[in-house]
Amino acid sequence: MNTVYKIALTLIIIGALNWGMVGLFDVNLVTLLFGEESVLTNIVYAIIGICGLISTALLLKPLDEDVHHK
C-alpha cells in the first residue's frame, strides 16, 4: 500500500473513532482540543475530508493487487 494511502487511511480511522465517540458519548475530541468553530478545527475536518477523497481510490483497486507484486 502506498504511503499516502496509509496516512490517509490512518487519519480516516482517527476521524471514524472521533465520530464514534460523538455518537456514543457525545464527546468530540477535535472540538475539545481546538475549540468549537475554530480555524484549526475546520482545518482538521478538511484534512480528514481530503483523506476520504484520496482513499476512494482504494475502492477501485483489486484486493489482491499487492500479492502479485511481491
VMD Tcl script that draws the C-alpha trace (Angstrom):
set ca {
  {0.00 0.00 0.00}
  {1.28 3.44 -0.94}
  {2.47 5.69 1.92}
  {-0.07 8.38 1.00}
  {-2.89 5.84 1.25}
  {-1.60 4.62 4.62}
  {-1.52 8.17 6.01}
  {-4.97 8.91 4.60}
  {-6.39 5.67 5.99}
  {-4.87 6.37 9.42}
  {-6.49 9.82 9.54}
  {-9.81 8.38 8.37}
  {-9.69 5.79 11.16}
  {-8.96 8.54 13.70}
  {-11.90 10.53 12.28}
  {-14.16 7.49 12.48}
  {-13.18 6.89 16.10}
  {-13.94 10.54 16.85}
  {-17.40 10.19 15.28}
  {-17.93 7.00 17.25}
  {-17.18 8.90 20.44}
  {-19.61 11.63 19.37}
  {-22.32 9.04 18.80}
  {-21.71 7.01 21.93}
  {-20.58 9.58 24.49}
  {-21.41 12.98 22.94}
  {-17.69 13.86 23.11}
  {-15.94 15.43 20.12}
  {-12.18 15.32 20.65}
  {-11.47 17.70 17.79}
  {-13.56 20.48 19.30}
  {-12.21 19.68 22.77}
  {-8.64 20.07 21.52}
  {-9.04 23.01 19.12}
  {-12.28 24.70 20.12}
  {-15.71 24.94 18.56}
  {-15.74 26.53 15.09}
  {-12.04 27.47 15.28}
  {-9.78 27.66 12.25}
  {-7.81 24.64 13.48}
  {-10.98 22.60 13.90}
  {-12.02 23.42 10.34}
  {-8.53 22.52 9.06}
  {-8.65 19.14 10.81}
  {-12.09 18.40 9.35}
  {-10.92 19.50 5.88}
  {-7.81 17.29 6.05}
  {-9.88 14.27 7.07}
  {-12.33 15.00 4.24}
  {-9.48 15.19 1.73}
  {-8.15 11.89 3.07}
  {-11.59 10.40 2.45}
  {-11.43 11.53 -1.16}
  {-7.92 10.14 -1.57}
  {-8.99 6.82 -0.11}
  {-11.84 6.37 -2.57}
  {-9.15 5.18 -4.99}
  {-8.64 2.19 -2.69}
  {-12.15 1.02 -3.58}
  {-11.16 0.77 -7.22}
  {-8.02 -1.31 -6.60}
  {-8.26 -5.10 -6.58}
  {-7.75 -6.53 -3.09}
  {-5.04 -8.95 -4.23}
  {-3.00 -6.36 -6.17}
  {-0.18 -6.23 -3.61}
  {0.15 -10.04 -3.56}
  {1.04 -10.19 -7.26}
  {3.78 -7.57 -6.98}
  {5.78 -9.32 -4.26}
}
mol new
graphics top color blue
foreach p $ca { graphics top sphere $p radius 0.5 }
foreach p [lrange $ca 0 end-1] q [lrange $ca 1 end] { graphics top cylinder $p $q radius 0.2 }
display resetview
